Amino acid sequence: MSLNALLLRPLVHRRSPITISSLHRASNRASNRASRSRTNPITPLIYNAFATSASSRSSLYILPPSHNLHPSPSPPLPISTSPTYLSYLHRLLSSLTLFLRKSLRLSRILLTLSPVPLLVAVSHFTGNEGLKGFTVSYITNSFESLGPCFVKLGQWMSTRRDIFGESICLGLGRLQGAGKDHGWNWTRKIIQEEWKGRNVGMVINENTEVVGSGCVAQVYKCRRDDGSYAAVKIIHPNIKSSIYLDLLVLEDFAGGFDRMPEWTGVQYFALPEAVREFKGIMEGQIDMKKEADNLKRFREQFKDHSKSVVFPKPDDSLTTHNILVEAYESGSPISSHFGSSSSEKKALARPLITAFLRMVFTHSFIHCDLHPGNVLVKDDGRLVILDAGIVSELEEGDKKNLRDLFRAVVFNKGEEAGRMIVDRAKRERCEDKEMFAREIGKIVSEFHEQRSIGLTLGAVKIGSLLSRVLDLCRTHRVLLEPAMANVVLSTIVLEGVGRTLDPDLNLFKAAMPFLVGV
């Protein structure tokens, strides 16, 4: 019998006395019928609500006794307290709310970024430099206006020169410094919720010095009761909900594009994998416990080299998912030493380059944000490496590929290196693999032509050579693995710092201990 018929039928029968048991029996029967017929679970909800509300009336037509309704041994819970019904309604409302939020967010994203494809296409085909500059500026400003997730997305995109053009990557690179301070009220709310009023052995209040603020968190310099200082990193307001919503939208967006016909070539970009990679980066950025774990791992790996490189020590007793507490390491940014004496600068270059090579080839655990702002110089000359939220871990296959590639480059086997890049790429649509290998061979040969004057940072522009390799990968449609791309970008960044500090540093000699005999 339909629900309407069930509800209307009592109106044509004789009056019956209203009792609680009769209402329960009617509700049970409707529920059992719905269960047997696999109808929508909202049907018994409506009937139960009807019967319950009706019981408050002095006169009511209900189902007559002839319907033979049998009482249940255990009367059902009222609709207001039934866990099954409440759970269903909660899931329904949550799904509708999330759908609306995603739809509104997607609408804003599409509205903001809709001019980008046209701008990119027109600037590419016309070759107008002014239009190219405007396009890059528009993309950068749009990402900044869309919030922290897109700021981080832009920062990540700036590292993938094998996918995006150099001008776009350089433009998005300025997002590396994007970040705004949040007010004391939010900081107070977080520390009260996370530390629950316990004595943490340090002073932090509205007068505490803010020493830095990025797009994800803000850092305070706090004095401990024992006279030492701690760096306290507090997550920004609403950052997690905002980022998770954007990640859901990006996942839907990437999945939709990946299901397009193969002739479009969209699958080459591996958008779902790229979003998963970016999601992993963001999860590491917004979970302070993960950053603390990264710091502990770096400290363990570099414990025998602490005379040259140190990492801040995290305080596990005070660190939560929203707060990172670590030892405050005093020092000056390494960029402030670019104008120092030659001997002082040279003393800084080798430990920095060696630390990076050790991360790549010895530990396979790489700090992927080694820009000058994250490297300090202590008074005793030791380097302090900060902000371990973005890391990359090489799997055994990646480690072998990277070592084989570096060996081929170091020993002037450029074409072999080119074939290796194509053959070991998980995604490639290279139409002429031999041409790609020859082009890589030319780049490596140019690198080795400098051997007569020494493979020094001053003689060899490694950043330029690697950028050309990434350009070749993009034009020949050879997609590098994320770990490989991270290593290449970090090498480009450090090469610029290293050349400024010590242009006479011989890369061949620095890299050989890590490439031979391991």
Secondary structure as the mmCIF struct_conf table of DSSP 4:
data_model
#
loop_
_struct_conf.conf_type_id
_struct_conf.id
_struct_conf.beg_label_comp_id
_struct_conf.beg_label_asym_id
_struct_conf.beg_label_seq_id
_struct_conf.end_label_comp_id
_struct_conf.end_label_asym_id
_struct_conf.end_label_seq_id
HELX_RH_AL_P HELX_RH_AL_P1 LEU A 3 LEU A 8
HELX_RH_3T_P HELX_RH_3T_P1 ARG A 9 VAL A 12
BEND BEND1 HIS A 13 HIS A 13
HELX_RH_AL_P HELX_RH_AL_P2 ILE A 20 ARG A 36
TURN_TY1_P TURN_TY1_P1 SER A 37 ARG A 38
TURN_TY1_P TURN_TY1_P2 PRO A 41 PRO A 41
HELX_RH_AL_P HELX_RH_AL_P3 ILE A 42 ALA A 54
TURN_TY1_P TURN_TY1_P3 SER A 55 SER A 56
BEND BEND2 ARG A 57 SER A 59
HELX_RH_3T_P HELX_RH_3T_P2 PRO A 65 HIS A 67
HELX_LH_PP_P HELX_LH_PP_P1 LEU A 69 SER A 72
BEND BEND3 PRO A 73 SER A 74
HELX_LH_PP_P HELX_LH_PP_P2 PRO A 75 PRO A 78
TURN_TY1_P TURN_TY1_P4 ILE A 79 THR A 81
HELX_RH_AL_P HELX_RH_AL_P4 PRO A 83 LEU A 113
TURN_TY1_P TURN_TY1_P5 SER A 114 SER A 114
HELX_RH_AL_P HELX_RH_AL_P5 PRO A 115 THR A 126
HELX_RH_AL_P HELX_RH_AL_P6 GLU A 129 SER A 145
TURN_TY1_P TURN_TY1_P6 LEU A 146 LEU A 146
HELX_RH_AL_P HELX_RH_AL_P7 PRO A 148 MET A 157
TURN_TY1_P TURN_TY1_P7 SER A 158 THR A 159
TURN_TY1_P TURN_TY1_P8 ARG A 161 ILE A 163
BEND BEND4 PHE A 164 PHE A 164
HELX_RH_AL_P HELX_RH_AL_P8 GLU A 166 LEU A 172
HELX_RH_3T_P HELX_RH_3T_P3 GLY A 173 GLY A 177
HELX_RH_AL_P HELX_RH_AL_P9 TRP A 184 TRP A 195
TURN_TY1_P TURN_TY1_P9 LYS A 196 GLY A 197
BEND BEND5 GLY A 201 GLY A 201
STRN STRN1 MET A 202 VAL A 203
BEND BEND6 ASN A 205 ASN A 205
TURN_TY1_P TURN_TY1_P10 GLU A 206 ASN A 207
BEND BEND7 THR A 208 THR A 208
STRN STRN2 GLU A 209 SER A 213
BEND BEND8 CYS A 215 VAL A 216
STRN STRN3 ALA A 217 ARG A 224
TURN_TY1_P TURN_TY1_P11 ASP A 225 ASP A 226
BEND BEND9 GLY A 227 GLY A 227
STRN STRN4 TYR A 229 ILE A 235
HELX_LH_PP_P HELX_LH_PP_P3 HIS A 236 HIS A 236
TURN_TY1_P TURN_TY1_P12 PRO A 237 ASN A 238
HELX_RH_AL_P HELX_RH_AL_P10 ILE A 239 ASP A 258
TURN_TY1_P TURN_TY1_P13 ARG A 259 ARG A 259
BEND BEND10 MET A 260 MET A 260
HELX_RH_3T_P HELX_RH_3T_P4 GLU A 262 THR A 264
HELX_RH_3T_P HELX_RH_3T_P5 VAL A 266 PHE A 269
HELX_RH_AL_P HELX_RH_AL_P11 LEU A 271 ILE A 286
HELX_RH_AL_P HELX_RH_AL_P12 MET A 288 GLN A 301
TURN_TY1_P TURN_TY1_P14 PHE A 302 PHE A 302
HELX_RH_3T_P HELX_RH_3T_P6 LYS A 303 HIS A 305
TURN_TY1_P TURN_TY1_P15 SER A 306 SER A 308
STRN STRN5 VAL A 309 VAL A 310
HELX_LH_PP_P HELX_LH_PP_P4 PRO A 312 LYS A 313
STRN STRN6 PRO A 314 PRO A 314
TURN_TY1_P TURN_TY1_P16 ASP A 316 LEU A 318
BEND BEND11 HIS A 321 ASN A 322
STRN STRN7 ILE A 323 ALA A 327
STRN STRN8 SER A 332 PRO A 333
HELX_RH_3T_P HELX_RH_3T_P7 ILE A 334 HIS A 337
TURN_TY1_P TURN_TY1_P17 PHE A 338 GLY A 339
BEND BEND12 SER A 340 SER A 340
HELX_RH_AL_P HELX_RH_AL_P13 SER A 342 ARG A 358
HELX_RH_PI_P HELX_RH_PI_P1 MET A 359 HIS A 363
STRN STRN9 PHE A 365 HIS A 367
BEND BEND13 CYS A 368 CYS A 368
HELX_RH_3T_P HELX_RH_3T_P8 PRO A 372 ASN A 374
STRN STRN10 VAL A 375 VAL A 377
TURN_TY1_P TURN_TY1_P18 ASP A 379 ASP A 380
BEND BEND14 GLY A 381 GLY A 381
STRN STRN11 LEU A 383 ILE A 385
BEND BEND15 GLY A 389 ILE A 390
STRN STRN12 VAL A 391 GLU A 393
HELX_RH_AL_P HELX_RH_AL_P14 GLU A 396 VAL A 410
TURN_TY1_P TURN_TY1_P19 PHE A 411 ASN A 412
HELX_RH_AL_P HELX_RH_AL_P15 GLY A 414 ASP A 423
TURN_TY1_P TURN_TY1_P20 ARG A 424 ARG A 424
BEND BEND16 LYS A 426 LYS A 426
STRN STRN13 ARG A 427 GLU A 428
BEND BEND17 GLU A 431 GLU A 431
HELX_RH_AL_P HELX_RH_AL_P16 LYS A 433 HIS A 448
HELX_RH_3T_P HELX_RH_3T_P9 GLU A 449 SER A 452
TURN_TY1_P TURN_TY1_P21 ILE A 453 ILE A 453
BEND BEND18 LEU A 455 LEU A 455
STRN STRN14 THR A 456 THR A 456
TURN_TY1_P TURN_TY1_P22 LEU A 457 ALA A 459
HELX_RH_AL_P HELX_RH_AL_P17 ILE A 462 THR A 475
TURN_TY1_P TURN_TY1_P23 HIS A 476 ARG A 477
STRN STRN15 VAL A 478 LEU A 479
HELX_LH_PP_P HELX_LH_PP_P5 LEU A 480 GLU A 481
HELX_RH_AL_P HELX_RH_AL_P18 PRO A 482 LEU A 501
TURN_TY1_P TURN_TY1_P24 PRO A 503 ASP A 504
STRN STRN16 ASN A 506 ASN A 506
HELX_RH_AL_P HELX_RH_AL_P19 LEU A 507 LEU A 515
BEND BEND19 VAL A 516 VAL A 516
#
